[in-house]
């Protein structure tokens, strides 16, 4: 299958021109090339990215996370529409290595953001499928560059708040938004450790009707909790607010805070510093992933590792000695 | 210098026998071999560890961190004496890759724990020197095994709460203790993000005299903050207490909580599960470090990386393409 060469591919230049003109159809087809596992598409993908690279980057990139049930789709629908109403063009991407395209990813069901999906100024693209988080993150990152080159100046990257993908999203965005629910306790159990500390803003969603009081209490609680954390390098102090996406309450506040944030980090230089850091880090993350896969994909190594694990657990060999042994084997096998 | 062979080395078996008998002098000399950078010592070190391995592990390993000024040495002095009074033998190690032995590491100045240093039941060993955190952590981890084999059944591993070393300490201990001060704000700025979430217990130190009220308030604050975090896999809910190490107040409480913790994790099986996980993880961390150093120590690679960084920042090449390019170069250079 990998040698199958799709016939409906354009030239790299045609994709590049189309993207730079903001042609949504071409953009979608280019993203398909980026996401493709076909060998014949890999070089085409590289050429496309190379061509649009200088036109990318001119956006604010916002990561959004929260456990299933927190109302992410409804929030993004309301939030996206508000951003558009201020004259922006918004692209909505998602990272979710656990989903498979065919089964429908988080955003797969566009009917969940029906209005937004029908707006000219919005572009919604579900998660790429992939074996590894690194692979999916790469493709989402490159898709983001394409969207920027196509003129989308606000990028929302959505993820579910239950896994490692948050770190990946945090590593490719400027602002990290955590959606929560009041009545903490159980709901919170779903949020992984460390995610809270990445948040630039916490929004307590579903703050309507009988939930208002509890949401205001939760807001205070989170404010106190976030106060305990050390200040971020960005110079920005995380804020907590309440919202009801379904009633369109508190949505403007979120966008206003992001605008405030942008002003702060533009002025203190953190925005550019962090973007540069992220670009370089992207390369290093890839290098380290590639190195690991050189090692761990060797069948010989895999076999020996499972034996070494057993020997370590039965105290036959120390972990340090085990690692030295297998690294020697790896070097000799090259 | 690396070929210099020290004359005062014993046979591996002599070290092993001495350690298993609990001979402190032999233990110290064995740790010197472990920490040695001499080529001729490396095999000897491996043999010693191999020999004592089955006798290691029978301890509770406690990580202690806190920023400079929080009173760590005073706390450890009081805490160590209390543990000894209950019939235990305690070894105190430290991880601090930033310190150099010759300049005196955190614990270098034993006069800071004068009483403890003179007790038969306590063994204090300052941080090993080393270039990398990985290297220092390995040596501290192996030193820990030696101490356990020598009969120390409580291991305290100290670190300063300002760097990456906390993750290393967390990865080699059963219980993680964070020392804090009341009057939060500025003091807290020194504690790195994420450290708070690793804590099994937070102790507000220097809770005496005029500080008592503020410390009790801080305790409540931290209790609320920790409440917000998801429950740890250990089934243990982190506790917050106040203490005055210098007045020997609240020290017993800390030890009692650790005993409660041990009971919980022994009963639910987490203790053993986590120890096994840590052993295996130790090997994988080493492997990954070694792989990186194979790559990053190649002068050819280093040169190209700095060029690629520049090209990435000027949007001449994408981070993904840059990483692919250099991995190809690495493969061809092998």
Contacts between the chains, C-beta under 8 A, distances in Angstrom:
chain1	res1	chain2	res2	distance
A	46	B	318	7.9
A	46	B	321	5.7
A	49	B	318	5.0
A	49	B	320	7.4
A	49	B	321	7.1
A	50	B	317	7.4
A	50	B	318	6.8
A	50	B	321	7.0
A	53	B	315	4.9
A	53	B	316	7.8
A	53	B	317	7.7
A	53	B	318	5.8
A	54	B	315	5.1
A	56	B	315	7.5
A	57	B	315	7.5
A	138	B	320	5.5
A	141	B	319	7.9
A	141	B	320	7.6
A	142	B	318	7.2
A	142	B	320	6.5
A	145	B	318	7.4
A	184	B	228	7.1
A	188	B	228	6.8
A	188	B	229	8.0
A	188	B	230	5.9
A	189	B	230	5.1
A	189	B	231	6.4
A	190	B	230	7.6
A	191	B	230	5.9
A	192	B	230	7.0
A	193	B	197	4.7
A	193	B	229	6.4
A	193	B	230	6.0
A	193	B	232	7.9
A	194	B	194	5.8
A	194	B	197	6.1
A	196	B	228	7.1
A	196	B	229	7.3
A	197	B	193	4.8
A	197	B	194	6.1
A	197	B	196	8.0
A	197	B	197	7.1
A	221	B	224	6.9
A	221	B	228	6.7
A	222	B	228	7.0
A	224	B	221	6.8
A	224	B	224	6.0
A	224	B	225	6.9
A	225	B	224	6.8
A	225	B	225	4.5
A	225	B	228	4.5
A	228	B	184	7.1
A	228	B	188	6.9
A	228	B	196	7.1
A	228	B	221	6.6
A	228	B	222	6.9
A	228	B	225	4.4
A	229	B	188	7.9
A	229	B	193	6.5
A	229	B	196	7.3
A	230	B	188	5.7
A	230	B	189	5.1
A	230	B	190	7.6
A	230	B	191	5.9
A	230	B	192	7.0
A	230	B	193	6.1
A	231	B	189	6.3
A	232	B	193	7.8
A	276	B	313	5.7
A	279	B	312	5.1
A	279	B	313	6.5
A	279	B	319	5.6
A	280	B	309	5.6
A	280	B	312	6.2
A	280	B	313	7.4
A	280	B	319	7.4
A	282	B	319	3.6
A	282	B	320	7.2
A	282	B	323	8.0
A	283	B	308	6.6
A	283	B	309	7.5
A	283	B	312	6.1
A	283	B	319	4.1
A	283	B	320	7.8
A	283	B	322	4.8
A	283	B	323	4.9
A	284	B	323	7.7
A	286	B	319	6.6
A	286	B	320	6.0
A	286	B	323	3.5
A	286	B	324	7.6
A	287	B	295	7.2
A	287	B	323	4.7
A	287	B	326	6.4
A	287	B	327	6.4
A	288	B	288	7.8
A	288	B	292	6.6
A	290	B	323	6.4
A	290	B	324	7.7
A	290	B	327	4.5
A	291	B	291	4.9
A	291	B	292	6.7
A	291	B	294	7.9
A	291	B	295	5.7
A	291	B	327	7.4
A	291	B	330	8.0
A	292	B	288	6.6
A	292	B	291	6.7
A	294	B	291	7.9
A	294	B	327	7.8
A	294	B	331	7.5
A	295	B	287	7.2
A	295	B	291	5.7
A	308	B	283	6.6
A	309	B	280	5.5
A	309	B	283	7.5
A	312	B	279	5.1
A	312	B	280	6.2
A	312	B	283	6.1
A	313	B	276	5.7
A	313	B	279	6.5
A	313	B	280	7.4
A	315	B	53	4.8
A	315	B	54	5.0
A	315	B	56	7.5
A	315	B	57	7.5
A	316	B	53	7.8
A	317	B	50	7.4
A	317	B	53	7.7
A	318	B	46	7.9
A	318	B	49	5.0
A	318	B	50	6.8
A	318	B	53	5.8
A	318	B	142	7.2
A	318	B	145	7.3
A	319	B	141	7.9
A	319	B	279	5.6
A	319	B	280	7.4
A	319	B	282	3.6
A	319	B	283	4.1
A	319	B	286	6.6
A	320	B	49	7.4
A	320	B	138	5.5
A	320	B	141	7.6
A	320	B	142	6.5
A	320	B	282	7.3
A	320	B	283	7.8
A	320	B	286	6.0
A	321	B	46	5.7
A	321	B	49	7.0
A	321	B	50	7.0
A	322	B	283	4.8
A	323	B	283	4.9
A	323	B	284	7.7
A	323	B	286	3.5
A	323	B	287	4.7
A	323	B	290	6.4
A	324	B	286	7.6
A	324	B	290	7.7
A	326	B	287	6.4
A	327	B	287	6.4
A	327	B	290	4.5
A	327	B	291	7.5
A	327	B	294	7.8
A	330	B	291	8.0
A	331	B	294	7.5
A	334	B	334	4.8
